[in-house]
Amino acid sequence: MAVHHEISVVLSFSDTHKVIWTNPVQKDSSIAVLLDTSASMRGFENEMRMILSAFFCVSDVPRVNFPVPSGGTALVDSVDALLSRRVFEGLGGATNQPQFEKIVVITDGCDTASRGNIIEGVDKDGNFVFGTLPGLGSRRDATVASHFTHIGVEMVVIGIGNQVTDFLRVLDRAKRVRTGHILPGASAAQIIGVMGAVIDSDSSQSQSASMVVSDTVEPAPLDQAASVARDAAHVAFGDSFTVESTRAAIDAAIAAVLATEAKEDEKTCKIVRGLVAHLLWIGASSRQPVPGAIIGGKRSAVFDCASSIKTICNKTLSHLTQKEGLITSMSKASSVYTHTDTDSNSRAHLRTCNFQNASHYTVSQSLSSIVAGEVQKEPWCTPVDAIPVAGGCKRARTGACPL
């Protein structure tokens, strides 16, 4: 998505719809963006963060907040409300919107909640034939596709996940509808590649077999993808943690612990930040309970730190469990943890640690892996790559995850 886009409005929709942002400078041939905020979108936080980040990079859209996902998917009703300008009622001058060149929809499934009339076709006199949406299924999907064919504006529908596949296939056969499919776990480069291929494309091109899929699309350049992924960690997604709120929670926990401990210098605090952030990243990436002994406590067997640092880490984890919401529970369990060390001669060593009946921490689902990864960056903390590990090796890679 190297082309700058004139986006005039960003609309969220579920059972209802809401204008998130309108461009104060309106131009002809602009783009409207519709973001699915139904309950099922909670499963695609990383993908939505990167999609929003990509939009921020190629348009005048500021860093808008993604609403808390809830409800169903009233796609047709939301598109019709946009075209009829009903969505702008009560927004003053925002009703004077230009004609849209394209409507870009980001969704993870088919329409489940629309109740308004739809255009089924055109009669012999050229007049629209209106009807109602049938129940869920292939016939409803086909009716939605037919409606989009007749509304007079090019539709771009980008689906996320596996549940949207059949809906995209039906839409892909419709005229004036372009489709893209972002599969679960797609990289930033693949997501940008899909968005660019379907949004930047010429509407006069053939619609036959045109769906662009993330695992086959030409990925975006690595520098562009890295920039989008980095910014994505700062996008507010519903009630989920951002980089800023995660760091604030960690700092609050450390401050609470140090209020009852001997005063520590900034260097020590940065090491504690790095170790705690690393454990949170492991939990957010694996979605498995993580042994606290990776970074703290008497059983600490991975990092070679002073006992005072291990104690502070252990107490910080307890505080995060009780007060800050980053850790949802602590339980006793056994697990195996592997990590790769690099010695002074830059030789890699695979190390395995067995933790028996150890305290394990479950990281909140509201902390995504891309946010947790960005939290670990300097200068806020000392990354674990720079912290000595046990056994005489020089450092531990940040790619370590529990088995």
N, C-alpha and C positions, 0 to 999 in steps of 0.2 A: 504494500500500500504506500507507494512513493508519491502518489498524486495527492495534492491538497484538495480536500472536499469541503464544499459549502453546506454544512449541516445547519438546518434552521430550527429543528426541534428534536428533543429526546423525550420519549414517552415510555413510561412503564405500564405494563398491563398484566392483570391476572383475571379475577372475576370482574374487576373494574379497571379503569385506566386513570393515569395521572401524569401531567406534564412535569418532568424533572427539570428541564432547562429549555429556554428559547433563546435564539440568537437575537441580540438587540439590533443587529444590522442584517436586515432581510434582503435577500437577492433572489432573482429568478432562477429557475432550474436548480433548486436546492434539494437536499436529501432530508428525509425524516427517518429517525431511528426509533424502532419499537423494541423494547427489552422485556422479555418474558420474565415476570417476577412471581410466577406461581410456585407453590410449595415444593414441587419436584426440582426446582432450580438450585435448591440447597446442595445437591450433589455435584454441582459444576462450578464451585466457587473459583478454583484456579483458572478454569477456562474463561469465565466471565471477567475476572480481573484482567486477564491478558487482552480480551476483546475490547474492554473499555479503555485500557491503556493504549491500544493501537488506535482507537478513535481519537484519543487525546493528542496523539502524535501527528495526526494528519488532518486536523480540523481546528476550529476555534472553540471546541467544546472544552470547558474547564473540567477540573477533577470532580465530577458529580458523584454522589453517593448512591450505591445500589440499594434499593429498599429491602426490608426484611421479606424474604420469600414467603408467600402464603396464598391459599386459594387455588382456583382452577385457571383455565386458559381460555379467555374470551378474545381470541385473535380477530375474528371477523368483525365483531362489534367494535373493537378498538380501532381497526383500520377505517371502518365506516365513520366513526366519531371523529377521527383525524381529518378525513376528506371533507366531511360536512362542517368542520370547524367547531363542532360541539365541545371538543376538548379544551378550547381556548376561552370558553365562556367564563367571565369573571376575572380574566387576565388583562383587561384593558386593551391597549393597542395591539396585543398579540393576536387579535382576530384578523388583522390585516396581513395574513400570511401569503407568501407567493405560491404559485403552483409548484407542486413537488415533481421533480424529475424522476425520483426513485423513492420507494419506501423500503428500508432495510429492516428486516425482522430477525431477531435472535431468539430462538426458542428451543426447547428440548422435547417438544411433542406436538400433537395435533390439537385442533380446537376442541375443547371439551365443555365450554360454558357459554358460548354465544347464543343469544335468543332473538336477535333481530332478523329481519327479512334479508334474503340474499337474491342475487341475480342468477337465475337458472339458465338464461339464454336470451335469444332475440327472436321475435316472431317474424312472419313474412313481410310485415310492414316496417320492420326495423325498430320496433319498440321492445324494451326490456320486458322479460317475463320474470316476475318475482315469485319467490316461494319461501319455504322455511327449511331449516337445516334438519336432516334426518338424524337418527340416533347414532351413537359412536360406531365407527367402522369404516370400511373402504368406501361405502357410498357417501358418507359424510365428507370424507377427505376429497372425493371427486367433486362434490358440490362446492366445497371451499375453493378448489382449484378453478372451477368454472367461474365462480364469482370474481376471483382475482383477475381472470382473463378480461372481464368486462368493465372494470372500474376505471379504466382510462389512465393508469399510471403503472410504470414498470415496478414489479415486486422483486425484491431480492430476499430470499429466505435462507438463513444459515442455521442449520440444525446442529445441536450438540447431543452426543450420546447415542445409544443404540435404539432407544424407544421411538425416536423420531424418523427412523429409516423408511418405513412404509409411507409415511406422510410425504417425505421428500421425494420419493419415487413418483408418487401421483402428481405432485406439483411440478416435477421436472418435465412432465409431458404437456404442461399447459403453456399457452402462448403468453409472452410478456412476463414470464416468471423465471427467475434464475435461482438456482439452488446450490448450496454448499454444505458439506457435511464434515463437522469436526468430531472425530472419534475420541472416546475417553483416553485421557493421557497424552493428547497431542501436545507437541512442543510449541513454544512461542513462534519459532520459525514456520512451523506448519500452519498454525492458526493465522498468522499474518498472510501466509501464502494463499490460503483459502479466501480470506477476506478480500485480498487484492484481486484475485482471479475473478470473483463474482461481482464485486462492487465496481471495479474499474473497467469491466468489460464493455464492449460496444453492444448496445441493445439491438442492433440490426443483425447480429450474428445468429446463426441457426440455433434453435433450442434443442435439437436432437441430441440425446445422450450427453447433456451438458453439465450434469452435476459434477462439482469439484469436490474431491474427497481428500482429507488431510494426509492420509498415508501414501497418496500418489502425487500430490501437488508439488510443484517446484517450491521448495522452502525459501523463505526470505533470507537475505544476507545475515550472517551471524551477528554483525555489529548492530543491525537494526533490531534483530530478535533479542539481543542482550539488553538493549535500551528499553524495549517494551517490557520484558520480564522484570527488569529492575524497578521500573515505575509501577508495575502491577502490584507489587508488594505494598504500595502505599494507597491503593484504591480501597475505599471503605465499602465492604460488602455486607449489607444488612447489619446485624449485631455482631459480626465477626471481628476478630482482632486485626488491627493494622500493625505495621512496623512500629509506629509511634506509640500506640496503646500497649503493645506487648512490652516494649522497652520500659514504658512508664510503670507497668505492673511489676516487672522484675526489679526495677530500682526501688519501688515502694517496699517490696519484700526485703531487699537487702538492707534498706534503711531501718526497717523494723527490727531486723536481726541485730544490726550493729548498734542499735540503741541500748542493747543489753550486753554487748561485747566490748572488748578493748577497741579503741579507735584504730582504724585501718587506713592506709594511704590509698591514693587513687589507683596506683598500679595493682594493688590487691583487689580492689573493687572491680577493675576491668577484667582481671582473670576470672573472678567469680561470675561476672556477667557472661563471659565467653563460655564457661563451663555449663552454666544453667541454660543459656540459649542453645547450646549444642544438644543437651538432653531434650529440650522441647522440640528441636528440629527432628531428632530421631523419632520421637513419639508422633509428631505431626506427619512424618513421611511414612512410617510403618503402620500407624494406627494400632499399635500394640503397646501394652504396658512396658515401661522402660525401667530397668533396675537403677535405683538412685546411686548404688555403689559404683556406677561408671564414673561419677564425678565427685562423690563425697562420702563421708562416714568412715567408720573404722575399717570397713571391708573394701574400700576404694582400691581397685586393682588395675586401673587403666592409666590415669594421669599421675605424674610424680610431682605432687604439690605439697606445700607445708600443711601440717595437721590443722592449723588454724583455718586455712582456706577450705579444707574438706569439711570442717565443722560448720563454717558459714554456709557452704553450699547445701549441706544437709538440712540446716535450719531454714534456709531460703526456700527449699522445695516444700517443706512443711507449711511455711507461711503461704506459698502460692496455692497450696491445696485448700487451706482454710479461708483465705481472704480474697485473693485476686482473680480467681476463676480460670486461670490458665491450666491448672491441673484439677481434674474433676474427682479423682479418687486415689487412694493409696491402699495397697493390699500386699500381703506376703505371698511370694511365689518364687519359683525357680526358673532360670532361663540360661541360655548360652548366648554370649555376645562375641562377635568377631570384629576386628579392626585391623587396618594395615598400617604398620609403622615404617618409618624411613630412618635408617641408621646414618651415622656420620659420613659414610661413603655413598650415600644416596641409594642404598640397596633396600628393597621393600621386604618386609617380613609380615606374614599373616599371623595374627595372634588371636587366641581364643580364651575367653574368660567364662568360667562357670559360676553362676550365682545361685546358691541354694538357700531357700527360705529367706530371701532378701526383700526389702521394701521395693515395690514396683509402683510407678506413677503412671496414671492414664492421662494423657494430654487432651485438653478440650477439643471437641470437633470444631469449635469456632476459631481455632488457630490452623490456618492452612500451611502446607509445606513451603509454598513460595514466600509467604510472609516470614515463616520461621527461618528460612534460609537467609533472607535479607537482614534479619535481626542480628545475625552473627558477624556482621561486617564492622571493620574499623571505621572511625576511631572510637566508636562508643564502647567497644569491648576488645579484649585480646582474643583473637580467633584461636581455636584449639590447634590449628597448624603450628602455632608459635608456642604452645605449652608443652613442656617435656612430658614424655610418657614413661611409665614404669618399665623396668627391664633394660635401661641404658640406651634405648633408641632415642632418636632426635625429636620426632614429632609423630602425631597421629593424624591420618587423613580425615577430612570431614565427611567422607563417604561411609563411615562406619554405621552399621545398622544391626539391630538384634536379629537373631535367627529364630 
